[in-house]
């Protein structure tokens, strides 16, 4: 019952990952390739965390 209001960390990471990719696309379209590349590196780090969280989530279920 108390797990009902618990936030899903995987969903939160997915949203953050998608936001980073959209931000990187915005910078790339405006010609700021350096900022786009840096944000894509940050997105890649989030992706690694997301993969680890999904693996942990599937192993615990």
Secondary structure, 3 states (H helix, E strand, C coil): CHHHHCCCHHHHHHHHHHHHHHHHHHHHHCCCHHHHHHHHHHHHHHHHHHHHHHHHHHHHC
